[in-house]
Amino acid sequence: AAQLMVANLAGSLALVTCRDPLRSSVSTHLRQLLTTTAGGAEKLTPQEQSTLEQCVAIVATDNLELGCKLIEKAATEKAVRDIDEPLSQSLSARRKHREQTGGQPYFDMAVLGNESQRYPGALPEPLRPQRGGLRPEQLRVYEAFQRMPRQVAATAGMAGYGGPG
């Protein structure tokens, strides 16, 4: 559940924050490369400069989705690695308990048995962990992360862009 949540959040955040900087960076580098290859901006006619700008806009737009997907994938993979490390000890304890008890439910008494701690005692009752696992309404929160439409977030950034022209 933690991996699913962190992957969705990191991927969505990466998509939202990378689109415009990536478009700008690709455009700048491509423009610089093409201008240098052509012998410098001063050697280009106004018509050639206009054509170059159109090419830069088209290529940057055509490759934006691929770049965003690569950034999203990298951010998601890193977030999962980063969340796995701090959870590894707890997951090991749960696996060990499951193997030793034949699948009996695991209760982390360091968390559930200490009501004096801020967590989980400060959580509202519907969110507070309890013996017996997640209630159906709590499980729906995790399942909702699986069903989140990712494409909506990816295409929202394109709404204001009318394409080259």
N, C-alpha and C positions, 0 to 999 in steps of 0.2 A: 504494500500500500504506500509506503514511504517513497519507494522508487517511482511508482506511478505518479504520485503527486509532484515530486520534485522534477521529474522529467517533463510533465505538462507545464508546470510553472516556468521552468528554465527555458523550455522551447518557445513558449508564448512570449516571454520577456525578450528573448533573443530576436524573435521575428519583429516585434514591435520596435525595438531599438536599433536594429541593424539596417533596415530598408533604405532610409534616406542617406545615412553616411556611406553605405555601400554604393549606392547609385552615384553619389558625388565622387567618391574615391575612384571608382571604375572609370567614370567619365573623364576625370582629371588626368589619370595615368594614360588612358587611351589617347586622349587629345594630345598630350605631351609626346607620346611615342609616335603618333602619326605625323605630328608637326615636325619633329626632329627627323623622321625618315624622309619627309618631303623637302628637307633642306632649310627649315625654319619658317616661321609664320610670315616673315617679311617677303619671302619668295612666292607666297600663295596669292592668287588673285582673289578678289571678293567672292567670286563664284566658287572657287575651289575651297575657300574657307567655309562658305555656306554648306557645300557638299560634305566637307569634313565634319562639321557640326551635326549634320543630319546623320551621318554614319556613326558618330560617337553616340548620339541619342538612341539610335536603333540598336546598336550593339549592347549598350549599357542596359537598355530595357529588356532585350532578349535574354540577357544573362543574369538579370537581377534575381529571378526566381531560383535559379540554380545556386547562386551565391547565398541567398537567404536559406535555402534548404541545407546547404553545407554548414553554415553557421549554426542553424538550429540543431542539426545533428551533433555537431561538436559540443555545443552548450549542454544538450541533453545528456550526452555520454559523460561529460565531466561532472555534471550535477549528480548523476547516478553513482559515479565513482566516489564523489565527495560525501554522499549520504551513506554509502555502504560502509565506509571506514568507521564512523562513530557508532553505527548500529551492529557491527560485526560481533562484538562481545555479547550483546543481548541476543542476537540471532543464534549464536553458538549455544548459549545457555538453553534456549528454547528447543533447539534440535536435540541436544543431549537429554533434556527432560523427556521429549517425545520418544526417543529411542529407549530410554530406561523404563518408562512407564507404559509403553504400548499405546501411546497416543492420547493419554489423559491431558485435560486442559492445563495450561501453564499459567501460573499466577506469579508475577514479580512482586514479592512481598516488600521489597525495598520501596516500591511505588504505592502499592495498594494498602500496605499495612501501616504506613506512616501518615496519618491524617494531619500531623502538625506541619508538614511541608506545605509550601505554597502551592506546588503542583502535586497531586491533582485536586487537593482540597478546595482551591480557589475557583475551580471550574464550575460552571452551572451544572446542575444535576443531569441534564440530557447529554452533556459532553463528558462527564466524569467516567473514567474507566471502572468497570465492575467485573466481578467474577462471573464467568459464564460467557465471556466474549462480547462481541459487538451486538447491539440490538439492531433490528432491521433498519430503523431510521438512521442509525450511525453508519451502517454499512452502505446506505444509499449515497452518503457523502463521497465515499471512496469510489463507488461505481459511477457517480456523476463525472468524475475526472476521466474515466475511460470513454465516456460518451461525448465529451466536450468537442464541438466542431472546430477543428484546427484550421480548416481552409478559410473559414470566415475571418479569422485573425490575419491570415496571410493575404487575402484579397482586399481587406479594408484599407491597407496602405496604398493600393493602386487606384482607389476611387477618385482621387483628385487629379490623377494623371491622364491626360487625353491622348497620350502617345506622341510620336514625333510629328513635327509639322510646322 
